[in-house]
Amino acid sequence: MADTDPVDYTLRESRRAKRVILNISVRSGLEIVVPRGFDHRRLPGIIDSKRAWIERTLKGAEETRKSLTPFHIPLRAVGKEWEVQYHPSEQASVSAREAADNLILVRGDVSDVYGGAAALKRWLHRKAIAQLIPWLRSVSTESEIQFKSAMVRGQRTRWASCSSRQTVSLNRNLLFLPDHLVRHVFLHELCHTEHLNHSPRFWQFLQRLEPDYKSLEAELKSAGDYVPAWAHAD
């Protein structure tokens, strides 16, 4: 954007405003708030004086928009990738539905990137229930370690957890991880049904099932890099 290029913005007058306020958001772009009775002829000079900040912040907002609007979703855990298409419509809320084996259609106000991300998270949640819980049952049978129940959640800091009642909670974002890491998370939580802590006995128990557990635990520490920004968006 050259210095002479116009800047797109929305203008809002406010009774409460005592000065000119420039707000930039992912949803709305640049909004300029001015006090009632403000002389609009002053705006070009104010915009020029803040142009470097405006350009830098708008660029960051656009990068965030792109990160919240995926066109491909790879779920490494199940070895599959989905194409995402966006179709504006008049429906009240944004929805995401599979239209084919590898195609997701997002419909509604697709300019609302947070609404679109929320719709995709709901799709991801459904996919996680369908894929992760049966997989956990299979690993449970294979390892001969039983659990009482399982659920899928949207944890922000844990891949999974196990309660004292032997309920295993799985993070839906596990679907973004390679399958060997997902299986390791399952075994880790199943071992907690026997040892609800990280005592030496717990690690010994896990090692009998997963001799290479130390390298897998280390790999898991950076596995958050597999999770795209839209899956964390609020």
Steps between C-alpha positions, in 0.01 A plus 500: 500500500662828389462823700250629245282189510161548665429314823167321536330563831164537669418817690300516821405800709480454875367722774748349741808550282724786611751452219546311173546125556629255239397137551608209279344156535493179298122526468464868407832625366570866581236687695545868583302632795460878524326730749169660406558813296847396387631676188529214248742704289767416758477125433746476206774662709432270795504192276829608339659555840404144606553337161798282602309361800184453290683309226685279748191421707276440197760259364497309829120492499498365143748226596273406789200491264684261271600276791135478606378419148654168396450359152651162587479307827746213540414256779825307531362264762270340243716567193245714323462857372185703436447788260298790644273715282323815618152587376334824619134461587224670698474229766507625859819324610816371335502123446755246380384172349663227297366503147720216379760261632771767499303826469366735768255778412489805727177697458363819654675832561840376388651846556468421871826310531446422868155361422653289225773374733237411761304305237813309398574422866153352533571285192836400651329407827256270323785345306699445820209320669464272199873428465676532835268316739483175294877523454549533877283193552716308253822598680335410830419152372848459353675606822249321725447814707139591556339840552145589604402773253641748251411844372635758257570853619671817378779526758749781448797364696465120507483235232297277729428420863371217715282548808491294818179345361698377198339743259742585219456846349653543155592829335338526158824657370666160530370446147767739371784291646677206332339170589795371703470797737125452538551136588761601757257746659242222523746266671612776736143564616413131522796455734345767721210264566754296698716785634329837525829691522843519341678290759789266410249213500295681235800547269608140550151384409497719188846380400383140495240600240707764321876437534576818302271718714769758587557606140124506438444720807771735371342510153162573653632820661524670159193334350297817550664626180276260306184677620383788274399839639130460418475198728598723796297808405243633748 
